[in-house]
Amino acid sequence: MKKGSILAVLLLNSLWLFAQNEVGPEGHKLLWVFLFLAAVTAVFIISGRSFNKKSKKDRQTFLKLKKLSIQLEKDTKFYPGELVLTVKNTGSTAIDLDKPLLVFDNFWMKRKFKLKGMDNYSFYPLFLEGGKSHQLTIDLNRFYSHDKSLKKYPKTKIYLKDVTGKKLGSKAVFLRKTLVKF
């Protein structure tokens, strides 16, 4: 009897402790928040239309299409000797490409190299007009002769940036088999 009464007192006490008076958001306050957000967006839309009353030649497009198609192909499936980087400007505006960054990637370490050109010709930064493409052949044996440990790195990645430093895209390939693709 004593145990039952103690259990009943503890259960009733816990119900009293966990019972709270929760107050939800009031409806009129939520309505004012939504009206304020709607008014701010309406002001931005109306002011944007009034500033765009220029002629079609003077008007800047809202999004300048700076699209870049990047392909990175290897000559053999595993342990390639060459990589072929193909960059195509599919956008409407011209792009100034900076030196591509070639990254040999291991799970823990990365080695980075800036590519200046090919066959001892330096042609970066490169001005690429809309609809044009550029192809670069990368000889991996030159990098392997520089550092023998690079043959152990399973992944290679190319980063392309604009001259201003804006990242335009990247592409990666696996040079050898790995247990886990990272």
Backbone as a chain_set.jsonl record, in Angstrom:
{"seq": "MKKGSILAVLLLNSLWLFAQNEVGPEGHKLLWVFLFLAAVTAVFIISGRSFNKKSKKDRQTFLKLKKLSIQLEKDTKFYPGELVLTVKNTGSTAIDLDKPLLVFDNFWMKRKFKLKGMDNYSFYPLFLEGGKSHQLTIDLNRFYSHDKSLKKYPKTKIYLKDVTGKKLGSKAVFLRKTLVKF", "coords": {"N": [[0.807, -1.181, 0.0], [1.906, 1.187, 0.789], [3.903, 1.503, -1.13], [2.374, 1.764, -3.442], [0.996, 4.166, -2.997], [3.097, 5.99, -2.92], [4.015, 5.742, -5.539], [1.767, 6.703, -6.913], [1.727, 9.374, -6.001], [4.145, 10.306, -7.061], [3.66, 10.029, -9.84], [1.469, 11.791, -10.21], [2.725, 14.14, -9.415], [4.674, 14.37, -11.403], [3.074, 14.829, -13.618], [2.118, 17.322, -12.991], [4.511, 18.774, -13.095], [5.294, 18.63, -15.802], [3.245, 19.82, -17.15], [2.514, 22.636, -18.966], [1.858, 26.017, -19.748], [1.515, 26.72, -22.854], [1.921, 29.219, -25.222], [0.827, 29.977, -28.33], [1.692, 31.438, -31.557], [0.214, 34.569, -32.22], [-2.516, 35.275, -34.317], [-2.926, 37.779, -35.665], [-0.415, 38.957, -35.544], [1.175, 37.318, -37.153], [-0.082, 37.792, -39.578], [0.575, 40.505, -40.002], [3.355, 40.271, -40.363], [3.517, 38.773, -42.757], [2.246, 40.6, -44.501], [4.058, 42.726, -44.409], [6.372, 41.527, -45.582], [5.342, 41.021, -48.151], [4.898, 43.649, -49.007], [7.529, 44.648, -49.105], [8.693, 43.029, -51.128], [7.064, 43.829, -53.268], [7.819, 46.521, -53.533], [10.494, 46.229, -54.336], [10.134, 44.966, -56.837], [8.653, 46.882, -58.286], [10.413, 49.095, -58.212], [12.565, 48.003, -59.6], [11.498, 47.712, -62.153], [11.103, 50.357, -62.891], [13.68, 51.334, -63.091], [14.629, 49.947, -65.266], [13.919, 51.182, -67.664], [15.354, 51.588, -69.988], [16.798, 51.693, -73.327], [16.853, 48.813, -75.515], [19.449, 48.24, -76.3], [21.04, 49.531, -74.42], [20.312, 48.292, -72.095], [21.16, 46.098, -69.511], [21.387, 42.598, -69.263], [19.642, 40.605, -66.877], [20.732, 38.193, -65.927], [23.781, 37.448, -67.017], [24.742, 35.132, -69.281], [27.111, 33.054, -68.454], [28.109, 30.422, -69.203], [29.903, 27.432, -69.03], [31.23, 24.645, -70.548], [32.848, 21.84, -69.5], [35.122, 19.31, -70.209], [36.951, 16.478, -69.325], [39.095, 14.177, -70.37], [40.625, 10.951, -70.481], [43.368, 9.049, -71.884], [43.641, 6.268, -71.557], [41.893, 3.723, -69.671], [42.817, 3.116, -67.036], [45.674, 4.338, -65.303], [46.514, 6.579, -67.065], [48.452, 8.31, -69.614], [48.074, 10.758, -70.706], [45.913, 13.577, -70.391], [43.046, 15.135, -71.695], [41.823, 18.256, -71.85], [38.9, 19.902, -72.522], [37.361, 22.872, -73.136], [34.415, 24.596, -73.509], [32.736, 27.492, -74.378], [29.572, 27.987, -73.759], [27.9, 30.02, -73.261], [26.525, 33.384, -73.6], [28.242, 35.504, -73.375], [31.647, 36.652, -73.543], [34.494, 35.065, -72.037], [37.214, 35.427, -69.835], [39.638, 33.293, -69.279], [41.542, 32.138, -66.566], [44.721, 30.679, -65.569], [44.436, 27.177, -65.622], [43.931, 25.033, -62.792], [45.501, 22.192, -61.82], [44.878, 19.445, -59.877], [46.202, 16.906, -58.034], [44.79, 14.381, -56.254], [44.73, 12.77, -53.243], [43.258, 10.857, -50.639], [43.956, 12.098, -48.249], [45.873, 14.036, -48.886], [46.696, 16.765, -51.119], [48.031, 17.791, -54.187], [48.889, 20.641, -55.953], [48.976, 22.176, -59.146], [49.59, 24.826, -61.364], [48.607, 25.269, -64.665], [50.307, 26.421, -67.439], [50.407, 26.3, -70.173], [51.062, 24.475, -73.201], [53.555, 22.396, -74.702], [55.748, 24.097, -74.222], [54.665, 26.591, -74.719], [53.1, 29.416, -73.571], [49.869, 30.302, -73.045], [47.934, 31.358, -71.417], [46.457, 33.95, -69.513], [43.374, 33.231, -71.176], [41.253, 34.403, -73.689], [38.033, 33.635, -74.288], [35.551, 33.508, -76.53], [31.925, 33.619, -76.912], [30.475, 30.518, -77.763], [32.813, 29.43, -78.751], [35.545, 27.032, -78.501], [38.149, 25.434, -76.585], [41.056, 23.459, -76.443], [43.198, 21.491, -74.483], [46.027, 19.552, -74.1], [47.248, 17.531, -71.626], [50.188, 16.338, -70.433], [50.824, 13.801, -68.36], [53.128, 12.509, -67.626], [55.152, 14.363, -67.347], [54.577, 15.522, -64.904], [54.79, 13.283, -63.285], [57.501, 12.744, -63.569], [58.506, 14.898, -62.232], [57.676, 14.49, -59.59], [57.698, 11.453, -58.128], [55.913, 10.289, -56.374], [53.386, 11.057, -57.137], [52.18, 9.196, -58.749], [50.801, 7.544, -57.113], [48.518, 8.843, -56.424], [45.076, 8.715, -56.723], [43.119, 10.312, -57.941], [42.397, 13.014, -60.153], [41.839, 16.438, -60.609], [40.475, 19.272, -62.274], [40.376, 22.719, -61.962], [38.716, 25.606, -63.011], [38.983, 29.068, -63.321], [37.863, 32.473, -63.53], [39.545, 35.463, -64.695], [39.145, 37.394, -62.83], [38.875, 35.908, -60.559], [36.597, 34.459, -60.042], [35.008, 31.369, -59.625], [34.562, 29.09, -62.217], [34.068, 26.443, -62.847], [34.607, 22.861, -62.469], [36.185, 19.685, -63.014], [36.591, 16.179, -62.635], [38.599, 13.191, -62.754], [39.242, 9.696, -62.332], [42.318, 8.149, -61.934], [43.27, 5.677, -61.303], [42.202, 2.469, -59.957], [40.188, 2.484, -57.047], [39.238, 1.664, -53.702], [37.154, 3.044, -52.499], [35.189, 5.578, -53.848], [35.927, 8.915, -53.736]], "CA": [[0.0, 0.0, 0.0], [2.794, 2.335, 0.874], [4.573, 1.655, -2.428], [1.381, 2.246, -4.4], [0.704, 5.578, -2.764], [4.289, 6.766, -3.342], [4.002, 5.745, -7.006], [0.695, 7.607, -7.353], [2.145, 10.75, -5.723], [5.183, 10.66, -8.045], [3.028, 10.197, -11.158], [0.703, 13.038, -10.217], [3.693, 15.22, -9.326], [5.32, 14.54, -12.709], [2.121, 15.462, -14.524], [2.093, 18.74, -12.644], [5.762, 19.396, -13.539], [5.393, 18.705, -17.254], [2.156, 20.607, -17.71], [2.941, 24.016, -19.156], [0.943, 26.851, -20.508], [2.202, 27.143, -24.081], [1.196, 30.231, -25.956], [1.207, 29.935, -29.731], [1.749, 32.763, -32.18], [-1.088, 35.189, -32.399], [-2.838, 35.343, -35.731], [-2.77, 39.094, -36.264], [1.007, 39.256, -35.691], [1.629, 36.611, -38.354], [-0.636, 38.507, -40.724], [1.382, 41.712, -40.23], [4.663, 39.858, -40.898], [3.326, 38.428, -44.163], [1.967, 41.83, -45.245], [5.317, 43.469, -44.516], [7.204, 40.866, -46.595], [4.726, 41.246, -49.462], [5.126, 45.046, -49.372], [8.948, 44.802, -49.454], [8.914, 42.439, -52.461], [6.394, 44.672, -54.262], [8.658, 47.706, -53.738], [11.649, 45.83, -55.149], [9.695, 44.697, -58.21], [8.275, 48.152, -58.921], [11.611, 49.917, -58.419], [13.367, 47.362, -60.646], [10.893, 48.007, -63.457], [11.273, 51.768, -63.231], [15.07, 51.556, -63.474], [14.907, 49.257, -66.519], [13.262, 51.874, -68.77], [16.387, 51.939, -70.964], [16.608, 51.047, -74.617], [17.308, 47.423, -75.485], [20.908, 48.19, -76.45], [21.669, 49.985, -73.182], [19.862, 47.486, -70.974], [21.966, 44.932, -69.127], [20.56, 41.446, -68.938], [19.666, 40.302, -65.441], [21.733, 37.143, -65.773], [24.632, 37.249, -68.176], [24.973, 33.698, -69.34], [28.513, 32.671, -68.506], [28.112, 28.98, -69.046], [31.121, 26.798, -69.492], [31.162, 23.195, -70.603], [34.191, 21.326, -69.256], [35.301, 17.872, -70.368], [38.29, 15.997, -69.0], [39.136, 12.805, -70.856], [41.918, 10.298, -70.366], [43.612, 8.214, -73.056], [43.371, 4.88, -71.187], [40.976, 3.661, -68.537], [43.607, 3.218, -65.817], [47.045, 4.824, -65.449], [46.674, 7.277, -68.35], [49.636, 9.141, -69.819], [47.627, 12.092, -71.122], [44.553, 14.043, -70.161], [42.636, 16.149, -72.661], [40.858, 19.197, -71.282], [38.158, 20.639, -73.539], [36.527, 23.91, -72.527], [33.573, 25.24, -74.514], [31.919, 28.582, -73.86], [28.215, 27.84, -74.277], [27.142, 31.196, -72.86], [26.356, 34.467, -74.566], [29.284, 36.512, -73.203], [33.021, 36.157, -73.595], [35.082, 34.765, -70.73], [38.671, 35.476, -69.735], [40.035, 32.172, -68.431], [42.847, 32.177, -65.915], [45.44, 29.418, -65.67], [43.734, 26.085, -64.94], [44.612, 24.449, -61.647], [45.467, 20.737, -61.85], [45.027, 18.977, -58.504], [46.303, 15.475, -57.793], [44.074, 14.269, -54.996], [44.688, 11.567, -52.45], [42.22, 11.095, -49.641], [44.461, 12.975, -47.202], [46.739, 15.113, -49.378], [46.455, 17.293, -52.457], [49.138, 18.518, -54.818], [48.285, 21.567, -56.908], [49.849, 22.719, -60.173], [48.956, 25.733, -62.318], [48.994, 24.958, -66.036], [50.571, 27.651, -68.184], [50.186, 26.063, -71.59], [51.548, 23.161, -73.612], [54.709, 22.423, -75.621], [56.525, 25.285, -73.856], [53.966, 27.809, -75.123], [52.208, 29.904, -72.52], [48.771, 31.051, -73.654], [46.936, 31.75, -70.423], [44.999, 33.917, -69.548], [42.812, 32.974, -72.503], [39.981, 35.061, -73.96], [37.199, 32.661, -74.981], [34.284, 34.125, -76.93], [30.747, 32.754, -76.847], [30.382, 29.503, -78.81], [34.143, 28.911, -79.108], [36.054, 26.008, -77.595], [39.6, 25.393, -76.413], [41.479, 22.121, -76.057], [44.532, 21.445, -73.905], [46.513, 18.207, -73.818], [48.084, 17.553, -70.424], [51.051, 15.167, -70.352], [50.996, 13.495, -66.939], [54.483, 12.013, -67.376], [55.968, 15.489, -66.875], [54.325, 15.666, -63.472], [55.34, 12.108, -62.622], [58.963, 12.878, -63.515], [58.773, 15.913, -61.216], [57.47, 13.876, -58.282], [57.318, 10.051, -58.354], [54.802, 9.899, -55.501], [52.109, 11.428, -57.75], [51.57, 8.011, -59.366], [49.959, 6.897, -56.111], [47.296, 9.623, -56.247], [44.092, 8.106, -57.615], [42.154, 11.235, -58.544], [42.89, 14.28, -60.68], [40.742, 17.386, -60.779], [40.807, 20.542, -62.921], [39.562, 23.868, -61.552], [38.812, 26.748, -63.915], [38.538, 30.331, -62.737], [37.914, 33.685, -64.326], [40.689, 36.302, -64.341], [38.784, 38.113, -61.614], [38.914, 34.978, -59.443], [35.321, 33.767, -59.892], [35.1, 29.974, -60.024], [33.69, 28.798, -63.343], [33.697, 25.034, -62.854], [35.654, 21.884, -62.235], [35.918, 18.343, -63.517], [37.509, 15.229, -62.021], [38.692, 11.836, -63.293], [40.021, 8.766, -61.536], [43.443, 7.633, -62.698], [43.45, 4.256, -61.0], [41.121, 1.894, -59.164], [40.2, 2.717, -55.611], [38.221, 0.91, -52.975], [36.05, 3.969, -52.262], [35.25, 6.79, -54.674], [35.755, 10.076, -52.863]], "C": [[0.856, 1.252, 0.0], [3.495, 2.6, -0.457], [3.621, 2.213, -3.478], [1.081, 3.716, -4.224], [1.885, 6.465, -3.157], [4.342, 6.861, -4.858], [2.932, 6.703, -7.547], [1.081, 9.063, -7.136], [3.202, 11.188, -6.744], [4.603, 10.869, -9.439], [2.237, 11.493, -11.24], [1.619, 14.252, -10.158], [4.369, 15.463, -10.676], [4.369, 15.163, -13.726], [2.041, 16.959, -14.254], [3.346, 19.451, -13.122], [5.802, 19.596, -15.046], [4.265, 19.489, -17.903], [2.592, 22.062, -17.779], [1.848, 24.759, -19.911], [1.694, 27.371, -21.73], [1.314, 28.117, -24.819], [1.708, 30.2, -27.386], [1.261, 31.329, -30.313], [0.339, 33.31, -32.415], [-1.312, 35.447, -33.884], [-2.593, 36.699, -36.359], [-1.292, 39.473, -36.42], [1.586, 38.554, -36.913], [1.141, 37.303, -39.622], [0.181, 39.763, -41.034], [2.759, 41.367, -40.792], [4.541, 39.522, -42.384], [3.034, 39.665, -45.012], [3.228, 42.67, -45.425], [6.24, 42.849, -45.571], [6.661, 41.064, -48.002], [4.969, 42.681, -49.93], [6.584, 45.271, -49.793], [9.229, 44.212, -50.837], [8.249, 43.267, -53.554], [7.212, 45.929, -54.549], [9.871, 47.359, -54.59], [11.258, 45.584, -56.6], [9.369, 45.994, -58.931], [9.499, 49.024, -59.174], [12.515, 49.309, -59.487], [12.822, 47.646, -62.024], [11.101, 49.466, -63.844], [12.71, 52.061, -63.645], [15.409, 50.909, -64.81], [14.192, 49.896, -67.704], [14.281, 52.336, -69.813], [16.062, 51.281, -72.299], [17.203, 49.644, -74.551], [18.82, 47.313, -75.61], [21.61, 48.577, -75.153], [21.348, 49.09, -71.997], [20.811, 46.305, -70.75], [21.019, 43.771, -68.833], [20.712, 41.135, -67.454], [20.706, 39.227, -65.134], [22.54, 37.047, -67.067], [25.008, 35.775, -68.196], [26.456, 33.42, -69.529], [28.589, 31.178, -68.254], [29.36, 28.41, -69.69], [30.922, 25.294, -69.446], [32.588, 22.663, -70.514], [34.175, 19.818, -69.419], [36.745, 17.533, -70.071], [38.315, 14.517, -69.35], [40.539, 12.258, -70.713], [42.094, 9.329, -71.523], [43.428, 6.722, -72.775], [42.506, 4.875, -69.934], [41.703, 3.821, -67.209], [45.04, 3.558, -66.151], [47.262, 5.516, -66.797], [47.973, 8.07, -68.395], [49.272, 10.567, -70.161], [46.192, 12.328, -70.683], [44.251, 15.12, -71.186], [41.528, 16.987, -72.021], [40.222, 19.972, -72.428], [37.207, 21.599, -72.833], [35.742, 24.572, -73.648], [32.716, 26.289, -73.831], [30.542, 28.476, -74.505], [27.341, 29.035, -73.932], [27.101, 32.25, -73.945], [27.459, 35.517, -74.462], [30.654, 35.858, -73.241], [33.572, 36.009, -72.183], [36.598, 34.849, -70.851], [39.107, 34.387, -68.772], [41.418, 32.398, -67.855], [43.507, 30.811, -66.073], [44.665, 28.321, -64.956], [44.592, 25.51, -63.822], [44.41, 22.941, -61.702], [45.788, 20.241, -60.445], [45.074, 17.45, -58.512], [45.79, 15.257, -56.382], [44.186, 12.861, -54.438], [43.64, 11.829, -51.385], [42.678, 12.109, -48.6], [45.223, 14.181, -47.73], [46.337, 15.528, -50.783], [47.715, 17.992, -52.923], [48.555, 19.35, -55.94], [49.347, 22.107, -57.851], [49.04, 23.65, -61.06], [49.501, 25.42, -63.702], [49.157, 26.261, -66.815], [50.256, 27.493, -69.668], [50.626, 24.657, -71.934], [52.65, 23.349, -74.643], [55.526, 23.698, -75.455], [55.943, 26.583, -74.399], [53.006, 28.194, -74.003], [51.114, 30.744, -73.165], [47.632, 31.324, -72.671], [47.338, 33.073, -69.82], [44.479, 33.914, -70.982], [41.448, 33.642, -72.619], [39.154, 34.117, -74.821], [35.834, 33.283, -75.263], [33.148, 33.113, -76.842], [30.686, 31.801, -78.028], [31.718, 28.897, -79.214], [34.569, 27.854, -78.095], [37.575, 26.032, -77.601], [39.971, 23.999, -75.917], [42.926, 22.165, -75.6], [44.883, 19.995, -73.603], [47.512, 18.29, -72.674], [48.863, 16.25, -70.365], [51.349, 14.9, -68.878], [52.401, 13.011, -66.619], [55.421, 13.134, -66.924], [55.791, 15.704, -65.379], [54.902, 14.485, -62.694], [56.862, 12.169, -62.551], [59.376, 13.936, -62.485], [58.689, 15.32, -59.809], [56.924, 12.465, -58.492], [56.115, 9.636, -57.508], [53.438, 10.262, -56.084], [51.426, 10.245, -58.426], [50.637, 7.297, -58.403], [48.638, 7.631, -55.91], [46.244, 9.12, -57.225], [43.196, 9.084, -58.378], [42.844, 12.509, -59.006], [41.69, 15.177, -60.958], [41.274, 18.667, -61.404], [39.831, 21.597, -62.411], [39.794, 24.989, -62.55], [38.229, 27.974, -63.231], [38.621, 31.424, -63.781], [39.143, 34.483, -63.896], [40.404, 37.077, -63.061], [38.774, 37.218, -60.382], [37.615, 34.226, -59.215], [35.453, 32.341, -60.418], [34.085, 29.68, -61.118], [33.26, 27.339, -63.389], [34.885, 24.141, -62.581], [35.213, 20.544, -62.794], [36.97, 17.412, -62.952], [37.47, 13.898, -62.761], [39.504, 10.991, -62.318], [41.086, 8.141, -62.413], [43.684, 6.155, -62.445], [42.292, 3.786, -60.135], [41.308, 2.231, -57.696], [39.081, 1.895, -54.971], [36.956, 1.768, -52.794], [36.239, 5.177, -53.161], [34.973, 7.977, -53.776], [35.691, 11.329, -53.683]], "O": [[0.571, 2.232, -0.688], [3.664, 3.748, -0.867], [4.013, 3.036, -4.305], [0.928, 4.44, -5.208], [1.691, 7.568, -3.669], [4.667, 7.911, -5.411], [3.166, 7.422, -8.518], [0.8, 9.907, -7.986], [3.156, 12.315, -7.236], [5.012, 11.79, -10.146], [2.327, 12.214, -12.233], [1.333, 15.278, -10.774], [4.61, 16.608, -11.057], [4.792, 15.93, -14.59], [1.913, 17.761, -15.179], [3.274, 20.614, -13.52], [6.291, 20.621, -15.521], [4.331, 19.791, -19.095], [2.991, 22.649, -16.773], [1.033, 24.166, -20.617], [2.426, 28.356, -21.639], [0.122, 27.879, -25.016], [2.902, 30.381, -27.621], [0.914, 32.3, -29.64], [-0.585, 32.577, -32.765], [-0.382, 35.8, -34.609], [-2.098, 36.771, -37.483], [-0.947, 40.229, -37.328], [2.401, 39.133, -37.631], [1.865, 37.388, -40.614], [0.451, 40.054, -42.199], [3.279, 42.11, -41.624], [5.376, 39.946, -43.183], [3.528, 39.766, -46.135], [3.435, 43.26, -46.486], [6.831, 43.574, -46.371], [7.431, 41.255, -48.943], [5.218, 42.911, -51.114], [6.841, 46.011, -50.743], [9.932, 44.831, -51.637], [8.797, 43.401, -54.648], [7.289, 46.358, -55.7], [10.236, 48.126, -55.481], [11.998, 45.968, -57.506], [9.774, 46.181, -60.078], [9.613, 49.63, -60.24], [13.175, 50.051, -60.215], [13.589, 47.807, -62.973], [11.259, 49.769, -65.027], [12.942, 52.946, -64.468], [16.398, 51.295, -65.434], [13.886, 49.198, -68.67], [14.085, 53.37, -70.451], [15.177, 50.431, -72.393], [17.965, 49.328, -73.637], [19.413, 46.377, -75.073], [22.656, 48.019, -74.821], [22.053, 49.131, -70.989], [21.202, 45.614, -71.691], [19.969, 43.96, -68.219], [21.762, 41.367, -66.856], [21.472, 39.354, -64.179], [22.022, 36.61, -68.094], [25.537, 35.249, -67.217], [26.986, 33.54, -70.633], [29.076, 30.733, -67.215], [29.801, 28.855, -70.749], [30.5, 24.741, -68.43], [33.434, 22.99, -71.347], [33.331, 19.128, -68.846], [37.658, 18.227, -70.518], [37.646, 13.704, -68.712], [41.521, 12.994, -70.809], [41.115, 8.838, -72.085], [43.086, 5.976, -73.692], [42.397, 5.879, -69.23], [41.258, 4.578, -66.347], [45.566, 3.115, -67.172], [48.104, 5.085, -67.584], [48.523, 8.452, -67.362], [50.06, 11.486, -69.936], [45.378, 11.408, -70.616], [45.117, 15.933, -71.508], [40.451, 16.486, -71.698], [40.917, 20.62, -73.211], [36.362, 21.189, -72.037], [36.322, 25.053, -74.621], [32.053, 26.012, -72.832], [30.37, 28.837, -75.669], [26.16, 29.057, -74.279], [27.578, 32.04, -75.06], [27.604, 36.342, -75.364], [30.794, 34.659, -73.0], [33.175, 36.723, -71.262], [37.185, 34.402, -71.837], [38.957, 34.544, -67.56], [42.345, 32.797, -68.56], [42.917, 29.894, -66.645], [44.271, 28.499, -63.803], [45.821, 25.504, -63.901], [43.278, 22.462, -61.639], [46.834, 20.57, -59.885], [44.127, 16.786, -58.935], [46.283, 15.861, -55.43], [43.789, 11.888, -55.079], [43.179, 12.963, -51.259], [41.868, 12.899, -48.115], [45.225, 15.237, -47.097], [45.728, 14.764, -51.532], [48.378, 18.693, -52.159], [47.816, 18.839, -56.781], [50.456, 22.45, -57.44], [47.929, 23.311, -61.467], [50.713, 25.317, -63.891], [48.254, 27.097, -66.843], [49.88, 28.458, -70.333], [50.582, 23.755, -71.098], [52.672, 24.343, -75.368], [55.947, 24.305, -76.44], [56.661, 27.575, -74.524], [52.2, 27.38, -73.552], [51.397, 31.781, -73.763], [46.485, 31.5, -73.083], [48.535, 33.288, -69.629], [45.071, 34.516, -71.877], [40.589, 33.47, -71.754], [39.527, 33.827, -75.958], [35.061, 33.55, -74.344], [33.377, 31.91, -76.715], [30.83, 32.226, -79.175], [31.737, 27.922, -79.965], [34.038, 27.782, -76.987], [38.201, 26.58, -78.509], [39.281, 23.429, -75.072], [43.775, 22.789, -76.238], [44.128, 19.294, -72.93], [48.496, 19.025, -72.745], [48.271, 15.176, -70.26], [52.045, 15.68, -68.228], [52.832, 13.087, -65.468], [56.382, 12.88, -66.197], [56.745, 16.029, -64.673], [55.432, 14.65, -61.595], [57.454, 11.699, -61.58], [60.473, 13.869, -61.931], [59.521, 15.609, -58.949], [55.807, 12.3, -58.982], [55.377, 8.728, -57.889], [52.419, 9.809, -55.563], [50.217, 10.282, -58.655], [49.776, 6.527, -58.829], [47.726, 7.09, -55.283], [46.486, 9.096, -58.432], [42.577, 8.7, -59.371], [43.751, 13.018, -58.347], [40.665, 14.731, -61.473], [42.387, 19.098, -61.103], [38.616, 21.395, -62.426], [40.936, 25.29, -62.897], [37.146, 27.934, -62.648], [39.342, 31.317, -64.773], [39.721, 34.207, -62.844], [41.32, 37.379, -62.297], [38.675, 37.722, -59.264], [37.53, 33.426, -58.283], [35.95, 32.127, -61.524], [32.899, 29.977, -60.975], [32.193, 27.029, -63.919], [36.021, 24.603, -62.476], [34.027, 20.302, -63.016], [38.127, 17.807, -62.803], [36.443, 13.52, -63.324], [40.342, 11.504, -61.577], [40.795, 7.658, -63.507], [44.247, 5.461, -63.292], [41.501, 4.591, -59.642], [42.423, 2.259, -57.176], [38.119, 1.495, -55.627], [35.836, 1.274, -52.92], [37.333, 5.738, -53.228], [33.926, 8.052, -53.133], [35.548, 12.421, -53.132]]}, "num_chains": 1, "name": "protein.A"}
